[in-house]
């Protein structure tokens, strides 16, 4: 008889809250790494019961994202997959050196005739196409259609209709159960329709490959259906610092004082030999929120007498290993001399080429020291508690994060409940300052939102300062 705790974990893999899926995957990976064979066989059994391509990826993605290939036999995993796709085969080839027998003729193809749906479901495809799944799915198929003249958009709907007819999913309505009835709060939810849209997307790529689309192109476009990323999967938040809590109520007269206290407290917690570059702190309750976002900025002498704004380099894309948060970034850093003629942020956003669905709430907030400001390329690496930039055998920059009283939904205007800190080697910052005639100041941005009435949207006030 299956362990009831294990059974509960496996059932939660299809829970509509992505972070719940992530925590379940983390727990399963921990059990498997500890040698729990029941957990390993339970995951395989769960995968074998999946009839949708996207659900297979959710289970197989755990093996990939937590690097668990050594705990499984390829033949067992291959046999368990009942709904293969370009993406599942990519993950098999990546995690098992002896992967074989992965013929694309295994991929499911919908019947040629249109599926018959109840009248009230006829309009669902376009109604939920950019809500049940991110708009990137529509955008990628549009790009493919423009470059090949194959009717990808029409085929996607055809495949979705067949899946809706054979594996009916409910209407993709917002699950207000998770927002305590507050219709002004938003969250990320993976409802049943998401699995149908993503599976139809993968089937559309499979059909197009039968009609001549190169399989490597189909595989590349399938990557946006990843659910988890190696590196990010094992990353855990640190405990929320005491100085990042109890910031409400926060009136306008207290913001500078609070920011000074937050920055000083964060500075006191950095590693020896490092300097704080940025800190983001969020606090919220049912009626209000506050967000402090402070970043060190470098600029020409006297720049703080000018506008309170800064420039920053475009985000760094980590794509050396597709789907992994690891690799070299800033390849051209240091080739051209840095000409600082306007205020420039010392941090830079770091993103993956394909962000797993369960990580989106955190992955879009990652900021590290800019390789272009500090004049060096660097490798992105992940540990269980931080993301690092490493260069020359030392850690150039670190990023840690925590959550502010995490719950499934937040204020629409808040965007993220992630708090974080970014640091850099003091010697590297000193070198930048010594080689340029510049000053450093801290750009502070404060956003405050307060509901005038419990049933009204929050009124948001934004203030920026040089500190």
C-alpha positions as CSV (number, residue, x, y, z in Angstrom):
1,X,0.0,0.0,0.0
2,X,1.3,3.4,-0.9
3,X,2.6,5.6,1.9
4,X,-0.2,8.1,2.5
5,X,2.3,11.0,2.9
6,X,3.9,10.1,-0.5
7,X,0.4,9.8,-2.0
8,X,-0.5,13.3,-0.8
9,X,2.7,14.7,-2.2
10,X,2.1,13.2,-5.6
11,X,-1.5,14.4,-5.7
12,X,-0.2,17.9,-5.0
13,X,1.9,17.9,-8.2
14,X,-1.3,19.0,-10.0
15,X,-2.3,21.6,-7.4
16,X,-3.1,24.9,-9.2
17,X,-0.5,27.0,-7.3
18,X,2.9,26.7,-9.0
19,X,4.9,27.2,-5.8
20,X,3.0,24.3,-4.2
21,X,4.1,22.2,-7.1
22,X,7.7,23.4,-6.6
23,X,7.7,22.6,-2.9
24,X,6.2,19.2,-3.6
25,X,8.9,18.5,-6.2
26,X,11.6,19.6,-3.7
27,X,10.3,17.2,-1.1
28,X,10.1,14.3,-3.6
29,X,13.7,15.1,-4.7
30,X,14.9,15.1,-1.1
31,X,13.3,11.6,-0.5
32,X,14.8,10.2,-3.7
33,X,18.3,11.5,-2.9
34,X,18.0,9.9,0.5
35,X,17.5,6.5,-1.2
36,X,13.7,6.2,-0.8
37,X,12.9,3.7,-3.5
38,X,9.2,4.1,-2.8
39,X,9.4,7.8,-3.7
40,X,11.3,7.0,-6.9
41,X,8.8,4.3,-8.0
42,X,5.9,6.5,-6.9
43,X,7.1,9.3,-9.2
44,X,7.4,6.8,-12.1
45,X,3.9,5.5,-11.4
46,X,2.6,9.0,-11.3
47,X,4.2,9.8,-14.7
48,X,2.8,6.5,-16.2
49,X,-0.7,7.6,-15.3
50,X,-0.4,10.9,-17.2
51,X,-2.2,11.1,-20.5
52,X,-1.3,14.7,-21.3
53,X,2.1,15.7,-22.6
54,X,2.4,18.7,-20.3
55,X,1.7,16.6,-17.2
56,X,4.5,14.2,-18.3
57,X,6.8,17.2,-18.4
58,X,5.9,18.1,-14.8
59,X,7.0,14.7,-13.6
60,X,10.0,14.3,-15.9
61,X,11.0,17.8,-15.1
62,X,11.6,16.8,-11.5
63,X,14.2,14.2,-12.6
64,X,15.9,16.9,-14.8
65,X,15.7,20.0,-12.6
66,X,17.0,18.1,-9.5
67,X,19.5,16.1,-11.5
68,X,18.1,12.7,-10.4
69,X,19.0,10.7,-13.5
70,X,21.4,8.5,-11.5
71,X,18.5,7.3,-9.3
72,X,16.6,5.9,-12.3
73,X,17.1,3.5,-15.1
74,X,16.4,4.9,-18.6
75,X,14.3,1.9,-19.6
76,X,12.0,2.4,-16.6
77,X,11.5,6.2,-17.3
78,X,11.1,5.6,-21.0
79,X,8.4,2.9,-20.4
80,X,6.5,5.2,-17.9
81,X,6.0,8.0,-20.5
82,X,2.6,7.5,-22.2
83,X,2.4,10.9,-23.8
84,X,5.8,11.6,-25.3
85,X,6.8,14.9,-27.0
86,X,9.8,16.7,-28.4
87,X,10.3,18.1,-24.9
88,X,10.1,14.8,-23.0
89,X,12.6,13.3,-25.4
90,X,15.0,16.3,-25.0
91,X,14.9,15.7,-21.2
92,X,15.5,12.0,-21.6
93,X,18.5,12.5,-23.9
94,X,19.8,15.1,-21.5
95,X,19.6,13.0,-18.3
96,X,20.4,9.5,-19.7
97,X,23.5,8.8,-21.8
98,X,22.0,5.5,-23.0
99,X,18.7,7.1,-24.2
100,X,17.5,5.3,-27.3
101,X,14.3,4.4,-29.2
102,X,13.0,7.9,-29.1
103,X,11.2,7.9,-32.5
104,X,9.2,11.0,-33.2
105,X,6.5,8.7,-34.6
106,X,5.6,8.0,-31.0
107,X,4.1,11.5,-30.6
108,X,0.3,11.7,-30.6
109,X,-1.4,13.3,-33.6
110,X,-5.0,14.4,-33.4
111,X,-7.5,13.0,-35.9
112,X,-7.8,15.1,-39.1
113,X,-11.5,15.9,-38.7
114,X,-12.7,18.7,-36.4
115,X,-13.6,17.7,-32.8
116,X,-17.2,18.3,-31.8
117,X,-17.6,20.4,-28.6
118,X,-20.7,21.5,-26.7
119,X,-21.9,24.9,-27.9
120,X,-20.9,26.8,-24.7
121,X,-17.2,25.6,-25.2
122,X,-16.9,26.7,-28.8
123,X,-15.5,30.2,-27.8
124,X,-13.2,28.9,-25.1
125,X,-10.0,28.6,-27.1
126,X,-9.6,32.3,-28.0
127,X,-11.2,33.4,-24.7
128,X,-8.6,31.7,-22.6
129,X,-5.6,31.4,-25.0
130,X,-3.6,34.2,-23.3
131,X,-4.9,33.6,-19.8
132,X,-4.6,29.9,-19.3
133,X,-1.1,30.0,-20.7
134,X,1.3,33.0,-21.0
135,X,1.1,35.0,-24.2
136,X,4.5,33.7,-25.3
137,X,2.8,30.5,-26.5
138,X,0.8,32.5,-29.0
139,X,3.8,34.6,-29.9
140,X,6.1,31.7,-30.6
141,X,3.5,30.0,-32.9
142,X,2.9,33.3,-34.7
143,X,6.7,33.6,-35.3
144,X,6.8,30.1,-36.6
145,X,3.8,30.7,-38.9
146,X,5.3,33.8,-40.4
147,X,8.6,32.0,-41.2
148,X,7.1,28.8,-42.6
149,X,3.6,29.6,-43.8
150,X,2.3,26.6,-41.9
151,X,-1.0,27.4,-40.1
152,X,0.3,26.9,-36.5
153,X,-2.4,29.0,-34.9
154,X,-5.2,27.1,-36.6
155,X,-3.5,23.7,-35.8
156,X,-3.1,24.6,-32.1
157,X,-6.8,25.3,-31.9
158,X,-7.5,22.0,-33.7
159,X,-5.4,20.0,-31.2
160,X,-6.9,21.9,-28.2
161,X,-10.4,21.0,-29.4
162,X,-9.5,17.3,-29.6
163,X,-8.0,17.4,-26.1
164,X,-11.0,19.3,-24.7
165,X,-13.3,16.7,-26.3
166,X,-11.3,13.7,-25.0
167,X,-9.8,15.1,-21.7
168,X,-12.4,17.8,-20.9
169,X,-11.1,20.6,-18.6
170,X,-13.3,23.1,-16.8
171,X,-13.7,26.7,-17.8
172,X,-10.6,28.6,-16.9
173,X,-12.0,31.0,-14.3
174,X,-9.9,32.7,-11.7
175,X,-9.9,30.6,-8.5
176,X,-11.2,33.1,-6.0
177,X,-10.9,30.4,-3.3
178,X,-7.2,31.4,-3.1
179,X,-7.8,35.1,-2.7
180,X,-10.2,35.1,0.2
181,X,-12.8,36.7,-1.9
182,X,-10.7,39.8,-2.7
183,X,-11.2,40.2,-6.5
184,X,-8.5,42.9,-6.7
185,X,-5.7,40.4,-5.8
186,X,-3.9,38.3,-8.4
187,X,-1.8,35.2,-8.5
188,X,-0.3,32.6,-10.7
189,X,-2.4,29.5,-11.1
190,X,-2.0,26.5,-13.3
191,X,-5.6,25.3,-13.9
192,X,-6.7,22.3,-15.9
193,X,-7.0,24.3,-19.1
194,X,-3.3,25.2,-18.9
195,X,-2.5,21.5,-19.3
196,X,-4.7,21.2,-22.4
197,X,-3.3,24.3,-24.0
198,X,0.4,23.3,-23.4
199,X,-0.3,19.7,-24.5
200,X,-2.0,21.0,-27.6
201,X,1.0,23.2,-28.3
202,X,3.4,20.3,-28.0
203,X,1.1,18.2,-30.3
204,X,1.1,21.0,-32.8
205,X,4.9,21.0,-33.0
206,X,4.8,17.2,-33.4
207,X,2.4,17.5,-36.3
208,X,4.4,20.3,-37.9
209,X,7.5,18.1,-37.7
210,X,5.7,15.4,-39.5
211,X,5.0,18.0,-42.2
212,X,8.7,19.0,-42.5
213,X,9.5,21.3,-39.6
214,X,13.1,20.3,-38.5
215,X,13.0,18.4,-35.3
216,X,15.7,20.6,-33.7
217,X,13.5,23.6,-34.4
218,X,10.5,21.9,-32.9
219,X,12.5,20.9,-29.9
220,X,13.7,24.5,-29.4
221,X,10.2,25.9,-29.4
222,X,9.0,23.1,-27.1
223,X,11.4,24.4,-24.4
224,X,8.9,27.2,-23.3
225,X,6.8,24.4,-21.8
226,X,9.5,23.6,-19.2
227,X,8.1,23.5,-15.7
228,X,11.3,23.7,-13.7
229,X,15.0,24.7,-14.2
230,X,18.1,23.0,-12.9
231,X,19.8,25.4,-10.5
232,X,16.7,27.3,-9.6
233,X,14.9,24.1,-8.5
234,X,17.3,23.5,-5.5
235,X,17.4,27.2,-4.6
236,X,15.6,27.9,-1.3
237,X,14.7,31.2,0.2
238,X,16.6,32.4,3.3
239,X,14.6,33.2,6.5
240,X,13.0,36.6,6.2
241,X,15.2,39.0,8.1
242,X,13.7,40.7,11.1
243,X,14.4,44.2,9.6
244,X,12.3,43.3,6.6
245,X,9.2,42.8,8.7
246,X,6.6,44.9,10.5
247,X,6.9,47.9,8.2
248,X,3.2,48.7,8.2
249,X,1.6,51.1,8.6
250,X,4.0,53.2,6.6
251,X,3.2,56.9,6.1
252,X,5.1,59.1,3.8
253,X,7.0,60.8,6.6
254,X,8.6,57.6,7.7
255,X,9.9,56.2,4.4
256,X,13.4,57.7,4.4
257,X,14.0,56.8,8.0
258,X,12.8,53.2,7.3
259,X,14.9,52.9,4.2
260,X,18.0,54.1,6.1
261,X,17.3,51.4,8.8
262,X,16.7,48.7,6.2
263,X,19.9,49.6,4.3
264,X,22.0,49.7,7.5
265,X,20.6,46.4,8.7
266,X,21.2,44.7,5.3
267,X,24.8,46.1,5.2
268,X,25.5,44.6,8.6
269,X,24.6,41.1,7.3
270,X,26.8,40.9,4.2
271,X,29.9,38.7,3.9
272,X,33.3,40.2,5.0
273,X,35.0,41.9,2.0
274,X,31.7,42.5,0.2
275,X,29.5,45.6,-0.3
276,X,25.7,45.8,-0.5
277,X,24.6,46.8,-4.0
278,X,20.8,46.5,-3.8
279,X,18.0,45.5,-1.5
280,X,14.3,45.0,-2.1
281,X,11.9,44.7,0.8
282,X,8.2,44.2,0.6
283,X,5.5,44.1,3.3
284,X,1.8,43.9,2.9
285,X,-1.5,43.1,4.7
286,X,-5.1,43.0,3.6
287,X,-5.4,46.8,3.3
288,X,-2.0,48.2,2.3
289,X,1.5,47.4,1.0
290,X,4.9,49.0,0.9
291,X,7.9,48.3,-1.3
292,X,11.4,49.6,-0.7
293,X,13.8,49.1,-3.7
294,X,17.3,50.6,-3.3
295,X,20.2,50.3,-5.7
296,X,23.8,51.7,-5.6
297,X,24.3,53.9,-8.7
298,X,27.5,55.3,-10.2
299,X,27.6,58.5,-12.1
300,X,29.6,61.6,-13.1
301,X,30.5,64.1,-10.4
302,X,27.5,66.0,-9.1
303,X,24.9,63.7,-10.7
304,X,22.7,63.6,-7.6
305,X,21.8,67.3,-8.2
306,X,20.0,66.1,-11.4
307,X,16.9,64.0,-12.1
308,X,16.3,61.0,-9.7
309,X,16.6,58.3,-12.4
310,X,19.2,55.8,-13.6
311,X,20.1,53.7,-16.6
312,X,21.0,50.0,-16.5
313,X,22.1,47.5,-19.0
314,X,19.6,45.1,-20.5
315,X,19.1,41.8,-18.7
316,X,21.7,39.1,-19.0
317,X,20.4,35.9,-20.6
318,X,21.9,32.7,-19.2
319,X,21.6,30.3,-22.1
320,X,24.9,28.3,-22.2
321,X,22.9,25.2,-21.0
322,X,19.3,25.5,-22.2
323,X,16.9,25.5,-19.3
324,X,19.6,25.8,-16.6
325,X,20.6,28.7,-14.4
326,X,24.3,28.2,-15.1
327,X,26.8,29.6,-17.6
328,X,29.0,32.4,-18.8
329,X,27.5,35.9,-19.0
330,X,29.0,39.3,-20.0
331,X,31.2,37.8,-22.8
332,X,32.0,41.3,-24.1
333,X,32.5,42.9,-20.7
334,X,35.8,44.7,-20.5
335,X,36.4,44.9,-24.2
336,X,35.1,48.4,-24.5
337,X,36.0,51.0,-21.9
338,X,33.0,52.1,-19.7
339,X,32.1,55.7,-20.4
340,X,30.0,56.9,-17.5
341,X,28.2,60.0,-18.6
342,X,24.9,59.4,-16.8
343,X,23.8,57.6,-13.6
344,X,24.2,53.9,-14.1
345,X,22.9,51.1,-11.9
346,X,25.6,48.8,-10.6
347,X,23.3,45.7,-10.9
348,X,21.8,43.9,-13.8
349,X,18.9,41.5,-14.2
350,X,19.8,37.9,-14.8
351,X,17.3,35.7,-16.7
352,X,17.2,32.3,-18.2
353,X,16.4,31.6,-21.8
354,X,13.6,29.3,-20.8
355,X,12.1,30.0,-17.3
356,X,10.3,27.0,-15.8
357,X,6.7,27.8,-14.9
358,X,7.0,27.2,-11.2
359,X,9.9,29.6,-10.9
360,X,8.4,32.7,-12.6
361,X,7.4,34.4,-9.3
362,X,11.0,34.5,-8.2
363,X,13.1,34.2,-11.4
364,X,12.2,37.6,-12.8
365,X,13.6,39.4,-9.7
366,X,17.2,38.1,-9.8
367,X,19.8,40.9,-9.9
368,X,23.5,40.6,-9.7
369,X,26.5,42.9,-10.2
370,X,26.7,44.0,-13.8
371,X,29.7,42.4,-15.6
372,X,29.7,45.4,-17.9
373,X,30.2,47.9,-15.1
374,X,32.8,45.7,-13.4
375,X,34.6,44.9,-16.6
376,X,34.6,41.2,-16.5
377,X,32.7,38.2,-17.8
378,X,31.5,35.8,-15.1
379,X,29.9,32.5,-14.5
380,X,26.4,32.2,-13.0
381,X,26.2,29.4,-10.4
382,X,23.5,28.3,-8.0
383,X,23.9,27.0,-4.5
384,X,21.0,25.9,-2.2
385,X,20.7,29.4,-0.7
386,X,22.1,31.9,-3.3
387,X,22.9,32.7,-6.9
388,X,26.5,33.8,-7.6
389,X,28.6,35.4,-10.2
390,X,32.0,33.8,-10.1
391,X,35.1,35.1,-11.9
392,X,38.9,34.4,-11.5
393,X,38.3,31.8,-8.8
394,X,36.3,34.1,-6.5
395,X,32.7,35.2,-6.0
396,X,32.1,38.6,-7.5
397,X,28.5,38.9,-6.6
398,X,25.7,37.1,-4.6
399,X,21.9,37.3,-4.7
400,X,19.7,35.9,-1.9
401,X,16.0,36.1,-1.6
402,X,13.1,35.6,0.8
403,X,9.3,35.9,0.7
404,X,7.1,38.4,2.5
405,X,4.4,36.4,4.2
406,X,3.9,34.4,1.0
407,X,0.4,33.5,0.0
408,X,-1.1,32.5,-3.4
409,X,-2.3,36.1,-4.3
410,X,-1.0,39.6,-3.9
411,X,-2.1,43.1,-4.8
412,X,-2.1,43.6,-8.6
413,X,0.0,46.7,-8.1
414,X,2.6,45.0,-6.0
415,X,3.8,42.5,-8.7
416,X,6.0,40.4,-6.4
417,X,6.3,39.3,-2.8
418,X,10.0,38.5,-3.2
419,X,12.5,40.4,-1.0
420,X,16.2,40.2,-1.9
421,X,19.8,41.4,-1.4
422,X,22.6,41.8,-3.9
423,X,26.3,42.1,-2.9
424,X,29.6,42.6,-4.7
425,X,33.3,42.3,-3.8
426,X,34.4,45.6,-2.2
427,X,37.8,45.4,-4.0
428,X,35.9,45.2,-7.4
429,X,33.8,48.3,-6.5
430,X,36.9,50.1,-5.4
431,X,38.6,49.3,-8.7
432,X,35.7,50.8,-10.7
433,X,35.7,53.9,-8.6
434,X,39.5,54.4,-8.9
435,X,39.5,54.0,-12.7
436,X,36.7,56.6,-13.3
437,X,36.0,60.1,-12.1
438,X,32.7,59.2,-10.6
439,X,30.5,59.4,-7.5
440,X,28.3,56.7,-5.9
441,X,24.8,57.3,-4.6
442,X,21.9,55.2,-3.6
443,X,18.7,55.4,-5.7
444,X,15.8,54.7,-3.4
445,X,12.3,53.9,-4.8
446,X,9.4,53.6,-2.5
447,X,5.9,52.4,-3.5
448,X,3.1,52.7,-1.0
449,X,-0.4,51.4,-1.6
450,X,-3.4,51.9,0.7
451,X,-7.0,51.0,0.2
452,X,-9.3,54.0,1.0
453,X,-12.1,51.4,1.6
454,X,-11.9,47.7,2.0
455,X,-13.8,47.2,-1.3
456,X,-11.7,49.7,-3.3
457,X,-8.4,49.3,-5.2
458,X,-5.3,50.6,-3.4
459,X,-4.2,54.2,-4.2
460,X,-0.5,53.9,-5.0
461,X,2.1,56.6,-4.3
462,X,5.6,56.3,-5.8
463,X,8.6,58.4,-4.5
464,X,12.2,58.3,-5.6
465,X,15.2,59.9,-3.8
466,X,19.0,60.0,-4.0
467,X,20.4,58.9,-0.6
